[in-house]
Amino acid sequence: MRIALGIEYDGGGFCGWQTQPAGGSVQDAVQTALAALAGQPIDIVCAGRTDAGVHASAQVVHFDAPVARPVSAWVRGTNTFLPPAVVVRWARPVADDFHARFCAQGRHYRYLLLNRPQRPAIWHGRAGWHHAPLDLSAMQAAACSLLGEHDFSAFRAAECQARSPIKRLRRADVSQQGDFIVFDFAAGAFLHHMVRNMVGSLVYVGLGRQAPAWIDELLAARDRRLAAPTFSAAGLYLVGVDYDPRWGLPPLADDLLAGAPAADEQRIALPRED
């Protein structure tokens, strides 16, 4: 039987999602917990790999269960063996042709940036930070240029293995909730470090170092060296994955930063491009 899981994790103590020979990844932690429950090794496939220090409130994985267990056991039993920073939120049996990565129609990322003079304490490791005031309206104007289909080479990490730098960004919103600047992005797929690189350049605009039209110039130049440095991983969250309703996966409301603008509350209906 093929099982899909919804997973939440604090990525601060992990070397990223993908399994490593020495362990220490989120995937290693989940596979170890599943193996303890099943009594034999289990390999999992995720919807989107996250880097070291990046978090997720709505990662989706699938695996083929080698033994019969109640669906509830894949939640409660697996959580018994997981470290505190990782939790399974739900489990669902799915058809054998479901694939967490290849059936995904889109991914949603949110970046939380604390914008105040003092560094974060409670939010240390869970939010980015910039001490100087940022111009929200300038960043909002700049973010509009990111919408649509573009060559995002200016926001692509050198080690990115994607076949093409051309992606279609369906959402690029910047909002404010108290001391937090909230960046929300949605696309079918993202390049390596793409979100953190876009945030870094939008912060440059917010600081007045560049005008909003600079984003258009970066897209046209297709040169990573011209854009801002990669922003900290601490504030980045995978907050949703789009799937066709036929798979029967549950809606998962985004509860990051209660009171902030919602980031497309279910990941089944695809967002419209503004």
C-alpha positions in Angstrom: 0.0 0.0 0.0 1.3 3.5 -0.9 1.0 6.0 1.9 1.3 9.8 1.8 2.4 11.8 4.8 2.2 15.5 5.7 5.3 16.5 7.6 6.2 19.6 9.6 9.8 20.3 10.6 12.2 22.9 12.0 15.1 22.6 9.7 17.6 24.5 12.0 19.2 21.4 13.3 19.4 19.4 10.1 21.7 19.5 7.1 18.7 19.8 4.8 16.0 17.4 3.6 18.0 15.0 1.4 19.6 11.9 3.0 23.3 12.0 3.7 25.8 9.2 4.2 26.5 10.4 7.7 22.9 11.1 8.5 21.7 14.3 9.9 19.0 15.1 7.4 15.2 15.4 7.8 14.8 12.5 5.4 17.1 10.4 7.5 15.1 11.2 10.6 11.8 10.3 9.0 13.1 7.1 7.4 14.6 5.9 10.7 11.3 6.5 12.5 9.3 4.7 9.8 11.7 1.8 9.9 11.4 1.5 13.6 7.6 1.3 13.3 7.6 -1.1 10.3 10.5 -3.3 11.5 12.3 -2.9 8.2 13.8 -0.1 6.0 11.5 2.3 4.2 12.5 4.8 1.5 10.5 8.0 1.1 10.1 10.5 -1.7 9.3 14.2 -0.9 7.5 16.9 -2.9 10.3 19.4 -2.6 13.8 19.1 -1.1 14.8 21.9 1.3 18.2 23.2 2.2 20.0 23.2 5.5 18.2 25.5 7.9 15.0 25.7 5.9 11.7 24.7 7.5 8.4 23.2 6.4 4.9 23.3 7.7 3.5 21.3 4.8 6.0 18.9 3.3 4.4 15.9 1.5 6.1 12.5 1.1 5.1 9.1 -0.1 6.4 5.6 0.6 5.3 2.0 -0.1 4.4 0.4 3.2 6.1 -3.0 3.5 3.8 -4.1 6.3 0.1 -3.5 7.1 -0.5 -0.8 9.8 -3.6 1.2 10.6 -3.4 4.6 9.0 -3.4 6.3 12.4 -0.3 4.3 13.3 1.7 6.0 10.5 1.0 9.2 12.4 1.1 8.4 16.1 3.6 5.5 15.8 6.0 7.4 13.6 5.9 10.5 15.8 6.9 8.3 18.7 10.3 7.7 17.0 10.8 11.2 15.6 13.0 13.9 17.2 11.1 16.9 18.6 11.8 19.1 15.6 9.9 16.8 13.2 6.3 15.7 13.3 3.9 13.8 11.0 0.6 15.8 10.8 -1.4 13.4 8.7 -1.3 10.1 6.7 -3.5 9.0 3.8 -3.5 5.8 1.7 -3.1 6.8 -2.0 -3.2 5.1 -5.3 0.0 3.3 -6.5 0.6 5.9 -9.2 0.7 8.8 -6.7 4.1 10.4 -6.6 4.8 13.2 -4.1 7.2 15.0 -6.4 5.9 14.3 -9.9 2.2 14.7 -9.1 2.8 18.0 -7.4 1.4 20.9 -9.5 2.9 23.7 -7.5 4.9 24.7 -4.4 4.3 27.5 -2.0 7.1 29.2 0.0 6.8 31.8 2.7 9.7 33.9 4.0 9.4 35.6 7.4 11.7 38.6 7.9 11.8 40.3 11.3 12.3 44.0 10.5 13.4 45.8 13.7 16.6 47.2 15.2 17.1 44.3 17.6 18.0 40.8 16.5 15.4 38.0 17.2 15.5 35.9 20.3 12.3 33.9 20.3 12.4 33.8 16.5 16.1 33.0 16.3 16.7 30.4 13.6 13.0 30.7 12.5 13.0 34.1 10.9 15.3 36.2 8.8 16.3 39.6 10.2 17.2 43.1 9.0 17.8 46.0 11.4 17.1 48.9 9.1 13.6 50.0 8.2 12.3 48.6 4.8 10.0 50.4 2.4 7.1 48.0 2.0 5.5 49.7 -1.0 8.8 49.7 -2.9 9.2 46.0 -2.3 5.6 45.3 -3.4 6.1 47.2 -6.6 9.4 45.3 -7.3 7.8 42.0 -6.6 5.2 42.5 -9.4 8.1 42.2 -11.9 8.7 38.7 -10.7 5.3 37.5 -11.7 4.9 35.4 -14.8 7.3 33.3 -16.9 10.9 34.5 -16.9 14.5 33.3 -17.1 15.4 33.4 -13.4 19.2 32.9 -13.9 19.8 36.1 -11.8 18.3 34.3 -8.8 19.7 30.8 -9.4 22.4 29.3 -7.3 25.6 28.2 -9.1 25.1 24.6 -8.0 21.5 24.4 -9.2 20.8 21.3 -11.2 17.6 22.3 -12.8 17.5 21.7 -16.6 16.1 25.1 -17.3 16.2 28.5 -15.5 12.8 29.4 -17.0 10.0 29.2 -14.4 6.6 30.7 -14.1 5.9 32.5 -10.8 2.2 32.6 -10.0 2.5 34.5 -6.8 4.9 37.1 -5.5 3.4 39.0 -2.6 5.0 41.2 0.1 3.0 42.2 3.2 3.5 43.3 6.7 2.3 41.9 10.1 3.7 43.8 13.0 7.4 43.7 12.9 7.4 41.0 10.2 7.7 41.5 6.5 6.1 38.4 4.9 7.1 37.3 1.4 4.8 34.7 -0.3 5.8 32.9 -3.5 4.1 30.2 -5.6 5.3 28.4 -8.7 5.2 25.0 -10.3 8.8 24.6 -9.3 11.7 26.7 -8.0 15.4 26.9 -8.7 18.0 26.3 -6.1 18.1 29.3 -3.7 15.6 31.1 -5.9 13.4 32.3 -3.1 16.2 33.4 -0.8 17.9 35.2 -3.7 14.6 37.0 -4.6 14.1 38.0 -1.0 17.7 39.4 -0.9 17.1 41.6 -3.9 13.7 42.8 -2.7 15.4 43.8 0.6 17.9 45.9 -1.4 14.9 47.6 -3.0 13.3 48.1 0.4 16.5 49.7 1.7 16.6 52.2 -1.2 19.8 50.8 -2.6 18.0 50.0 -5.8 14.8 51.2 -7.5 11.9 48.7 -8.0 12.7 48.7 -11.7 16.0 47.0 -10.8 14.3 43.7 -10.7 13.4 44.0 -14.4 17.0 44.7 -15.1 18.2 41.6 -13.2 15.7 39.4 -15.1 16.9 40.8 -18.4 20.6 40.5 -17.5 20.3 36.8 -16.4 23.5 37.2 -14.3 23.5 36.0 -10.7 26.5 38.3 -9.9 24.4 41.4 -10.4 21.7 40.5 -7.8 21.9 40.8 -4.0 23.5 38.1 -1.9 21.5 35.0 -0.8 19.4 35.8 2.2 19.5 33.7 5.4 17.8 30.3 5.3 16.3 30.8 8.8 13.1 32.5 7.6 12.2 30.2 4.7 9.3 27.8 4.9 7.7 25.3 2.5 4.1 26.0 3.4 2.1 24.1 0.8 2.1 21.8 -2.2 -0.6 21.7 -4.9 -2.2 18.4 -5.9 -5.2 17.4 -8.0 -8.2 16.8 -5.7 -8.5 13.3 -7.0 -5.6 12.2 -4.8 -7.8 12.9 -1.7 -5.1 14.7 0.3 -6.3 16.8 3.2 -6.3 20.6 3.2 -3.7 22.1 5.4 -4.2 25.6 6.5 -1.1 27.7 6.8 -0.8 28.7 10.5 2.6 30.3 10.3 2.6 33.7 12.0 -1.0 33.8 13.2 -2.8 36.9 11.9 -0.6 37.4 8.9 -2.2 37.2 5.4 -2.9 33.6 4.5 -0.7 31.9 2.0 -3.3 30.3 -0.2 -5.1 28.2 2.3 -5.2 25.0 0.5 -2.8 23.8 -1.8 -5.3 22.0 -4.0 -6.8 25.0 -5.9 -4.1 26.7 -7.9 -3.7 30.5 -7.2 -4.5 32.9 -10.0 -1.9 35.2 -11.4 -2.7 38.8 -10.6 
